[in-house]
Structure formats: C-alpha cells, structure tokens
Amino acid sequence: MERETLRCRLCGAQLTRGLLVTDSRNCCLNATPIAGTCPEHGPVGPHHAVEAECES
C-alpha cells in the first residue's frame, strides 16, 4: 500500500510520518489525530496537512 506524501499547509514543508502518526488522540482533551510532524510547526492535524502535488 502506497502512502501519499503530505505537506504542511502553513509552510509547505514535507511532514514526517512515523511513530506519532496514528488514529489515536495524543491526549484525552484533544480530539484531533496527528497527521504528521512539520519541522517548523511540530505535530499537525489533518486540517494542516495537504497532499503534495506530483512533479512530472
């Protein structure tokens, strides 16, 4: 299964997807799952993640 490349909507940096990226929430008070980690903004939710455009 191929995973899409996600970028931060705020700065365009590629999001790191790994240990932090799960469907679980990071705490009981925050209902937002983590989509990836931006080097500039830290962990971001799916509302700040956009699919990277294909370069051809």
Steps between C-alpha positions, in 0.01 A plus 500: 500500500650831389468795739455849363753771576353765727619859537430765761229738380666784693854486356511223237758284680468123460343338804680219675275202557603242752448414863281804570268438207213284618124513508517537878481838670803647675303569819148472636436875464604522135279317251728575202710215359857580394549494121874558509781709645614821334864603565381861550162457676531162677213248503212610278148369456333399176363855453860623456615213274466513121597243240815589308451569131656248263808634327541373146 
